[in-house]
Structure formats: structure tokens, C-alpha cells
Amino acid sequence: MKTSTSKMSLLLVIGMLLVTFSGFATNITVGTKGGNGGVEVSGTWSAGSTVTVYDHMIIPAGQSLTIQEGVNVQIADTTLKIEMIVLGNLYCKGTAANPINITVQPNLVPSTVSTTRPFPGLWGSIICDATCEELLMLHTNIKYYGAATTNNSPSVMLHLYKNLSGQTEPYMNFRNNVNGKLVIEYCTFSNGMDDGIYIEGGNVIYAYNTLYQNGLSGGDATNLKAGTVADLGYNMYYSPNTNAFKLSNSGSRSPQCNVVVYNNTIVNAGWRRPTVKGGSIWYEAGVVAKTYNTLFVNDRFGIKCDGTQDPACDADYNFYYGYGQNCVNNFNAPTKGLFPNGAHDIYGSTAGSNDPLFVNYALSTDTMNSKLDPAWDFHLRAGSPTIGAGTTNITRHFGTSGSGITIAGVEYLSPEPSTTIGAFGIETNAGLISTQESRFEVYPNPVIEHLNIKLNSNSKATRVQVYSLLGSRVFDEAVPEGLETISLPVANLSNGIYYVSVKEGADYSVRRFIKE
């Protein structure tokens, strides 16, 4: 598609500089200090590059920007409320070992972020027009988004998003292209002012993502509107201000919003916005939404609805836990506006019943807390009542070969459902099982830059591997014979929990470490 004449004219008024990128890892500067109305960007930001951004970024229609693994995008001006406007296509290709980071320069982050002001709104967001046909985001971390628009914001001048000044922004708005393709996997979004992602049409796979510290006084973590067909699975939501999922058919687009939600974990949702809509998942305005295998822990409500949802909506095989009695009461009928519990749902009537048995999380944690501790582990211990309580009889939109979402020539499929309810599964070792007592030590732990693995003197280790909490392998190397200490560079890993697996013959031993 081409940019409409009116928008092309506006781009000329803005007076942007065109910059095309390619080549090897380097330091890249976008714009000049103080800004100059915007910079057109396209081409490739090569792996490992640092991109310093002083001005709004606009990907022209018919062109694309590819951001390769390990790129660090640093917003260098927090007064402009910088936006990335996507009129063409955007491909963020991070990896577990080398994620992409989109944030602000460290010296511009106020110290109050860790205390009283975790939602600072230091830059705008990624805003797409209908001319954006494909958007891929893998292993990408985005922080401090959600600044309020002004009359000089490109999104306002180009009549995008809500087309008003004073609107706090999500980290992404995928807008009004019902044939558009959007795949977001293994990403982390935090410290946002309002909604997380706001999708107005398109074919969507949204899986294995984590969102926390989102929404100052409002905001839904995932907000879907008419024209959207989506599979949403294996996502972790910690303390979204209003809902983890707001699913709505509002808007004058076809097809009808049709969403399959499965194997998600939602903790502490809705307490920071005590209104009718604040809770966990919200169905409204003629949406077709189906929720299965989802773990609700200490959320303000169960699934709620406005009464106008499509009769085809469903919810079953979900698991509810409340530490406090008021929370438990809100999971149960006759709570006003509650979507009916499914025949296979698990929910109790007394506080503390049905402990899901998280590996490391205090269920008594204040429900108003929005900060996600990287040491927490939401995997499930053996004996959890969530194990085997789900269903695999779930029809996904994009779950089989040939029916997936193809972006840049690669077909993406939504992940298979699991009978273990929630996003993380049972194994505390990222899907690994120790077959022997650990014969090595790891230090320092927690670690920042280099992790040392000290093998026993009689070790016959042949291979060392590192896995993320969700089971992605981020390191895999053979161990030279006779080597006793291995030093692994981990500075580029995202903060969180990882597992080291050492192979000796047919046996494996596993240890956990924390990357800070």
C-alpha cells in the first residue's frame, strides 16, 4: 500500500530527514538534539548496535525497518515524547541470548521509578497505520512508554491512534488493517502509563510475553477491538491496572473480533483500578472470546462481561485462587457482571483454598504491588492441582501448518495448549529433569556479566547448556576434556531466572541462577 495523499502532504510539512541503515554493528544516531520534526528510518539496524534517538522515527509506507538481535535503542530526549510511526513494516528479531531493548538513556530515568513513580511516561510508543502490513516482534524488551500526546505529536498530525492531544499511549497501536499480520513472542513490557497493546484489526499471535508495572490510573494490558482475530497464549500478566485482556468488538470493522485465550497466568489484576471493569478479563460489545486453561491468582474479579458479548463466548478449564475472602467472593456468582463459571473450572469458596503451588511466590503479596521481582518463579511444584486440570481440545485460529501467520516468508503458529493450567508448566528447570545430584557450582549468583561454572574434579562433563525460564535455549557448547571452570558471558541476557544444565554421558544435572 502507499501512503494516502493527505498523509504524504503532512510528512512533507513535518519536514523529515530520510536515513537508511545497513551494515555491521555500530553506533547509530537518529535525529539531532532538540528534534527537527521527525526522521524517516528504514533498512537494518545491525546486530549489537546502539541506536541513540533524538527525534520521532517514521518508517515510510512501502519500506521496512529490521532491528536485529542485541540492538539497544535508547531514547535520548524525554521532552519530545518521541514516537515511532510505522507506515511500512517493522521486524524486531531479538533472540533469547541477545534481546532487543527499547528504553530511555539511563541518566534520564528518574530515581523515583523504583519507588513512587514507576509509570514515568518518558517516551511515546510504536504507532502503526493501516499501511503497516506486517509487524514481527521477538525477544524485545520495551520500557517507560506511554507519554501523553501533544498537538505536535506525529500520531496526532497524521490522525493516528486516538487522534487527540493529551492521550497516554500504549507500547503499540496496530491500527485498522484487518488483513495485517502481527506476531509478538517472548517479549517483556513494563513501566507503561496506560494500555499495554491496543489492536484495532489484524491477524495476531501473542504468546510467551510478560507484562508488569502497567497503568498509572487506568489501562488494560491487552486491548483488542473489532477486526481482530487472535490467539493469545502462555502470557504472564502481573498487576495490570485494569484487565489483562479487554476483548471488544467495538469499532466499525469486519470481521467480528474473535479471540482464543489459553494457558495464561494473571496475578493481582484490577486492584489498582477499583471500577466495574477492573478485574482480569473483560468481554464486551459483541466480541467472540473463549478463555481456557488460564490461572487467576489474587485477581479482583473472575471473567466479567457487559452483557452484550456474542452468545458464542465461552470460558472453562480455568483455575481461581484468592488469598483473601473478598477476592474469593468476587470469583463466584452472583457477583454482578461475572461471566458464568465453566463446568470444569476450579474455584473454592474459602480464602486460601486451591493453592496453585508456585515454585517461588508469596501468595500473601500485597495485591496493590505492581513490581515484578526477577527471583519469583511462577512454575508449578509437583502436586499442584492445576496439573492435568486443563484441556487440549482448543481450536486455535493459527495453530496448524498452512493456517498460520506468514511474515517475511516465515510461517508462525500459535503454540499448542497444555493440560497444565497457566503459562509456565510444572518443571522448575525450564523443562529439564535432573537425573543425578548436581556435580557443579555456579557463581556469582545473582550474576551481572560473567557466570562461572565450576565442575567437580572428577567431572566427565561433555556439554553445558543454559535455558530461560520459559525453556528457550540461550547457550549450548561442548566442554573440552579436562576443563574445570567455564566462564559464560551473560551481560546481554534479560534479567530473570535461568537454568544451567551440564551433561555427563546420559545424565544431566541442573542448577538455577538469577541474572540481574
C-alpha positions in Angstrom: 0.0 0.0 0.0 1.0 3.6 -0.5 0.6 6.5 1.9 -2.5 8.5 1.2 -2.0 11.9 -0.4 -3.1 13.7 2.8 -0.6 11.8 4.9 2.1 12.3 2.4 1.5 16.1 2.5 1.7 16.0 6.3 5.0 14.2 6.1 6.3 17.0 3.9 5.1 19.6 6.3 6.8 17.8 9.2 10.0 18.0 7.1 11.7 14.8 7.9 15.2 13.6 7.1 15.5 10.3 5.3 18.0 7.9 6.8 18.6 4.3 5.5 20.7 1.9 7.7 22.6 -1.2 6.9 25.9 -2.9 7.6 27.8 -4.0 10.7 27.2 -3.3 14.4 27.8 0.3 15.1 26.6 3.4 17.0 23.7 4.9 15.2 22.2 8.4 15.9 18.7 9.2 14.8 17.9 12.9 14.6 19.6 15.8 16.3 19.3 17.2 19.8 16.1 19.1 20.2 14.4 17.3 17.3 13.5 18.6 13.9 10.1 17.3 13.2 10.9 13.6 12.6 13.3 11.3 10.8 12.4 8.6 8.3 14.1 5.3 9.1 14.4 2.1 7.0 16.8 -0.6 6.2 18.6 -2.6 9.0 19.9 -1.8 12.5 22.6 -4.4 12.6 23.1 -6.9 15.4 24.7 -5.4 18.5 24.2 -1.8 17.5 23.4 1.0 19.9 20.8 3.4 18.5 20.5 6.8 20.1 17.3 8.5 19.3 16.7 12.3 19.5 13.7 12.7 17.3 10.5 11.0 16.2 11.0 8.0 13.9 8.8 7.2 10.9 9.0 4.1 8.7 7.7 5.2 5.3 4.9 3.2 3.6 6.3 0.6 1.3 9.5 0.4 3.2 10.6 -1.6 6.3 13.0 -1.4 9.2 14.6 -4.6 10.6 16.1 -4.5 14.1 18.5 -7.4 14.6 19.4 -9.2 17.8 21.1 -7.4 20.6 20.3 -3.9 19.4 19.9 -1.3 22.2 17.5 1.5 21.2 18.0 4.4 23.7 15.6 7.4 23.7 17.8 10.4 24.4 15.1 13.1 24.7 12.2 12.8 27.1 10.7 16.2 26.4 9.6 15.5 22.8 7.7 12.3 23.9 9.2 10.5 20.9 7.1 8.2 18.8 7.9 5.5 16.2 5.3 5.8 13.4 5.1 2.6 11.3 3.6 3.3 7.9 5.6 0.4 6.4 6.7 -2.8 8.1 8.7 -3.4 11.3 10.7 -6.6 12.1 12.2 -6.8 15.6 14.3 -10.0 15.6 15.8 -10.4 19.0 16.9 -13.7 20.5 16.8 -15.1 24.0 20.6 -14.7 24.2 20.6 -11.3 22.7 17.2 -9.5 23.1 16.4 -6.1 21.7 16.0 -3.3 24.2 13.9 -0.2 23.6 14.1 2.2 26.5 15.5 5.6 27.5 19.0 6.5 28.4 19.8 5.5 32.0 20.6 9.1 33.0 17.1 10.2 32.0 15.3 7.6 34.2 14.2 9.3 37.4 15.2 7.6 40.6 11.6 7.6 41.7 10.9 4.8 39.1 11.8 2.2 41.7 9.7 3.8 44.5 6.9 6.3 44.0 6.8 6.8 40.2 7.1 3.5 38.3 5.0 4.8 35.4 7.0 7.9 34.2 5.8 8.1 30.6 9.2 9.1 29.2 8.5 8.5 25.5 5.5 7.7 23.4 5.0 4.4 21.6 5.0 2.4 18.4 2.0 3.6 16.4 1.0 1.8 13.2 -1.2 3.0 10.3 -3.3 0.7 8.1 -0.4 0.8 5.6 1.6 -1.4 8.0 1.0 -4.9 6.6 3.5 -6.9 8.8 4.9 -6.4 12.3 7.1 -9.0 14.0 8.5 -8.6 17.5 10.6 -11.4 19.0 12.6 -11.2 22.3 12.1 -7.5 22.6 12.0 -5.6 25.9 10.2 -2.2 26.0 10.2 0.1 29.0 8.9 3.6 30.1 6.5 4.1 27.3 3.1 5.8 27.4 3.8 9.6 27.3 0.8 11.8 26.6 0.4 13.1 23.0 0.7 16.8 22.1 -0.6 18.7 19.1 2.9 18.3 17.7 3.0 14.5 18.0 3.3 12.8 14.6 0.4 10.4 15.6 -1.9 13.4 16.1 -0.7 15.2 13.0 -1.2 12.0 10.9 -4.6 11.3 12.5 -3.5 8.0 14.1 -4.3 6.2 17.3 -7.0 8.3 19.1 -6.1 11.5 17.1 -6.1 13.7 20.1 -3.5 15.5 22.2 -3.3 14.6 25.9 -3.8 10.8 25.2 -1.4 8.5 27.1 -0.2 5.8 24.7 0.3 2.0 24.7 3.6 0.5 23.8 2.0 -0.4 20.5 -1.1 0.5 18.5 -1.7 -1.8 15.5 -4.4 0.1 13.6 -7.3 -0.6 11.3 -5.7 -3.1 8.9 -7.9 -6.1 9.2 -5.6 -8.0 6.8 -2.5 -7.0 8.7 -0.2 -9.6 10.3 1.1 -9.2 13.9 3.3 -11.7 15.8 4.7 -10.9 19.2 6.5 -13.6 21.2 8.9 -13.8 24.1 8.8 -10.0 24.9 8.7 -8.0 28.1 6.8 -4.8 28.5 7.0 -2.7 31.7 6.6 0.7 33.3 3.9 1.9 30.9 1.4 4.7 31.6 -1.8 3.2 30.2 -2.8 0.3 27.9 -0.1 -2.2 27.0 -1.0 -3.1 23.4 -4.1 -1.7 21.6 -5.0 -3.7 18.5 -7.7 -2.4 16.0 -7.8 -5.1 13.4 -5.5 -7.8 12.1 -4.4 -11.4 12.5 -2.5 -11.9 15.7 -0.4 -14.4 17.6 0.6 -13.1 21.0 2.5 -15.6 23.1 5.1 -16.1 25.8 5.1 -12.4 26.8 5.4 -10.8 30.2 3.8 -7.5 31.2 4.2 -5.8 34.6 4.0 -2.3 36.2 1.5 -1.2 33.6 -1.1 1.5 34.0 -0.9 4.5 36.4 -4.7 5.2 36.8 -6.1 3.0 34.1 -5.2 0.8 31.2 -5.7 -2.8 30.0 -2.6 -4.9 29.3 -4.0 -6.3 26.0 -6.9 -4.3 24.4 -8.4 -5.8 21.3 -11.1 -4.3 19.1 -13.2 -5.1 16.0 -11.5 -6.6 13.0 -9.0 -8.6 15.2 -8.6 -12.4 15.0 -6.2 -13.5 17.7 -4.6 -16.4 19.6 -3.3 -15.3 23.0 -1.4 -18.0 24.9 1.3 -18.5 27.5 1.5 -14.9 28.6 2.3 -13.6 32.2 0.5 -10.6 33.5 1.4 -9.2 36.8 -0.8 -6.5 38.3 -2.3 -4.8 35.2 -4.1 -1.7 36.4 -7.5 -2.8 35.0 -7.5 -6.1 33.0 -5.0 -8.4 31.5 -7.4 -8.8 28.5 -10.1 -6.3 27.3 -11.8 -8.1 24.4 -14.3 -6.0 22.5 -16.0 -5.8 19.1 -16.3 -2.0 19.3 -15.4 -0.2 16.1 -16.8 -0.3 12.6 -14.6 -3.1 11.2 -15.1 -6.6 9.9 -14.5 -9.4 10.7 -16.0 -9.7 14.2 -13.4 -9.6 16.9 -12.7 -13.3 17.6 -10.2 -14.3 20.3 -8.9 -17.5 21.8 -7.2 -17.0 25.2 -5.5 -20.0 26.7 -2.7 -21.0 29.2 -2.1 -17.6 30.6 -1.2 -16.6 34.2 -2.8 -13.5 35.6 -1.8 -12.3 39.1 -3.0 -9.2 41.1 -5.2 -7.8 38.2 -7.6 -5.0 38.7 -7.0 -3.8 42.3 -5.3 -0.5 41.3 -8.5 0.5 39.4 -11.5 -0.4 41.6 -14.2 0.2 39.0 -16.8 -2.2 37.4 -14.3 -3.1 34.6 -11.3 -3.7 36.7 -10.7 -7.4 37.3 -8.9 -9.8 35.0 -10.6 -10.4 31.6 -13.4 -8.4 30.2 -15.8 -9.4 27.4 -17.9 -6.7 25.7 -19.7 -5.3 22.7 -20.4 -8.4 20.6 -17.0 -10.0 20.9 -16.5 -13.7 20.4 -14.0 -14.6 23.2 -13.1 -18.0 24.6 -10.8 -18.5 27.6 -9.3 -21.8 28.7 -6.5 -23.2 30.9 -5.9 -19.8 32.5 -4.6 -19.3 36.0 -6.2 -16.5 38.0 -4.4 -15.7 41.3 -5.5 -12.9 43.6 -7.3 -11.0 40.9 -10.1 -8.6 41.8 -12.7 -10.5 39.7 -13.0 -13.5 37.5 -14.0 -13.0 33.9 -16.5 -10.2 33.6 -18.8 -9.0 30.7 -21.1 -6.2 29.9 -24.0 -8.4 28.8 -23.6 -7.6 25.1 -20.9 -10.2 24.2 -21.7 -12.8 21.5 -23.5 -15.9 22.7 -20.6 -18.0 21.3 -18.3 -16.7 24.1 -17.0 -19.4 26.4 -14.8 -19.9 29.5 -13.9 -23.3 31.0 -11.0 -25.3 32.5 -9.7 -22.2 34.3 -8.3 -22.1 37.9 -9.0 -19.5 40.5 -7.2 -18.7 43.7 -7.8 -16.0 46.3 -5.7 -15.3 49.4 -8.3 -13.1 50.8 -12.0 -13.8 51.2 -13.1 -10.7 49.3 -11.1 -12.0 46.3 -12.7 -15.4 46.6 -16.2 -13.9 46.8 -15.5 -11.9 43.6 -14.7 -15.1 41.7 -18.1 -16.6 42.5 -21.6 -15.9 41.3 -23.8 -13.9 42.0 -21.1 -11.3 41.6 -22.6 -8.7 39.3 -21.5 -8.9 35.7 -19.5 -12.2 36.2 -19.3 -14.4 33.2 -20.6 -17.9 34.2 -18.0 -20.3 35.6 -17.4 -23.3 33.3 -18.3 -26.8 34.3 -14.6 -27.8 34.6 -13.4 -24.6 36.3 -11.7 -25.0 39.7 -12.6 -22.4 42.3 -13.2 -22.5 46.0 -15.5 -20.7 48.4 -13.0 -20.0 51.2 -9.8 -17.9 51.3 -6.6 -19.8 50.6 -8.2 -22.9 49.1 -6.7 -24.4 45.9 -3.1 -23.2 46.4 -1.6 -23.4 42.9 1.8 -24.2 44.5 4.1 -21.7 42.7 7.8 -22.5 43.0 8.6 -19.1 44.5 5.9 -16.5 45.1 4.3 -15.5 48.4 0.5 -15.6 47.8 0.2 -13.1 50.6 1.9 -10.4 48.5 0.0 -7.1 48.6 -2.5 -7.1 45.7 -1.6 -3.4 45.1 2.0 -4.3 44.3 3.0 -3.9 40.7 6.7 -4.6 40.8 7.8 -8.0 39.4 10.7 -9.5 41.4 13.0 -11.4 39.0 13.6 -14.0 41.7 9.9 -15.0 41.6 9.2 -18.3 39.8 5.6 -18.9 38.6 6.3 -22.5 37.6 4.3 -25.1 39.5 5.5 -27.5 42.0 4.8 -31.2 41.8 1.4 -31.9 43.3 -0.2 -28.6 42.0 -3.9 -29.0 41.5 -3.5 -27.2 38.2 -1.6 -30.2 36.7 -3.8 -32.1 34.3 -6.8 -29.9 35.0 -6.8 -28.2 31.6 -7.8 -29.3 28.1 -6.1 -29.6 24.8 -9.4 -29.6 22.9 -9.0 -25.9 21.9 -9.4 -24.7 18.3 -6.9 -22.0 17.6 -7.1 -19.7 14.6 -3.4 -20.1 13.7 -2.5 -23.5 15.2 -1.9 -25.8 12.2 0.6 -25.7 9.4 -0.8 -23.9 6.4 -3.2 -21.8 8.6 -0.5 -19.9 10.5 0.6 -16.3 10.1 3.3 -15.8 7.5 5.6 -12.8 8.0 8.6 -12.1 5.7 8.3 -15.6 4.3 8.2 -17.4 7.7 5.1 -19.1 9.0 4.4 -18.7 12.7 2.0 -21.0 14.5 0.3 -20.3 17.9 1.6 -22.7 20.5 -0.1 -26.0 21.4 -2.3 -25.8 24.6 -1.3 -27.7 27.7 -3.4 -29.6 30.3 -1.3 -27.9 33.0 -3.2 -24.7 33.6 -1.2 -21.4 33.4 1.7 -20.0 31.4 4.7 -21.8 32.8 4.0 -25.5 33.5 5.3 -27.8 36.2 9.1 -28.1 35.7 11.2 -25.8 37.7 14.1 -26.5 35.4 12.7 -25.0 32.2 11.5 -28.4 31.1 14.7 -30.2 32.3 14.9 -33.0 34.7 17.9 -33.7 36.8 19.0 -37.3 36.6 21.7 -37.0 39.2 22.8 -34.8 42.1 24.4 -31.6 40.8 28.1 -32.0 40.2 28.9 -28.4 39.7 28.6 -25.0 41.3 27.6 -21.6 39.7 28.9 -18.2 40.9 28.3 -15.4 41.4 24.6 -15.9 41.9 22.9 -13.5 41.2 25.2 -12.5 38.3 25.5 -9.4 36.1 28.2 -10.1 33.5 30.0 -13.4 33.7 28.7 -16.7 35.2 31.3 -19.2 36.4 30.6 -22.9 36.3 32.9 -24.9 38.5 32.9 -28.6 37.7 33.9 -31.3 40.2 37.5 -32.5 39.8 36.3 -35.9 38.6 33.7 -34.5 36.2 33.2 -36.0 32.8 31.0 -33.2 31.5 30.6 -33.1 27.8 28.2 -30.3 27.2 26.8 -27.2 29.0 23.5 -25.5 28.1 21.6 -22.6 29.5 17.8 -22.3 29.3 15.5 -19.4 30.1 12.6 -19.7 32.5 10.2 -20.5 29.5 12.6 -23.2 28.2 14.3 -21.3 25.4 17.9 -22.5 25.0 20.2 -19.5 25.1 23.6 -21.2 25.3 24.9 -24.6 24.1 28.6 -25.5 23.9 30.7 -28.6 24.1 33.0 -28.9 27.2 36.7 -29.5 26.4 38.1 -32.6 28.2 39.8 -31.7 31.5 38.3 -28.2 31.8 37.2 -27.5 35.4 35.8 -23.9 35.2 33.7 -22.4 32.5 33.0 -18.7 32.2 29.9 -17.7 30.4 29.1 -14.1 29.2 25.6 -13.3 30.3 25.5 -9.5 30.2 23.2 -9.5 27.2 20.6 -11.8 28.8 17.4 -10.2 30.0 17.1 -10.1 33.8 15.4 -13.1 35.3 15.8 -16.7 36.2 17.8 -19.2 34.1 19.0 -22.8 34.4 22.4 -24.4 33.7 22.3 -28.0 32.5 25.6 -30.0 32.5 25.6 -33.3 30.6 27.8 -36.2 31.7 27.2 -39.2 29.5 23.5 -39.9 29.6 22.9 -37.9 32.8 22.1 -34.3 33.4 22.4 -32.1 36.4 20.8 -28.7 36.7 21.2 -25.5 38.8 19.3 -22.3 38.8 20.8 -18.8 38.6 19.5 -15.2 38.6 20.6 -12.6 36.0 20.4 -9.1 37.3 
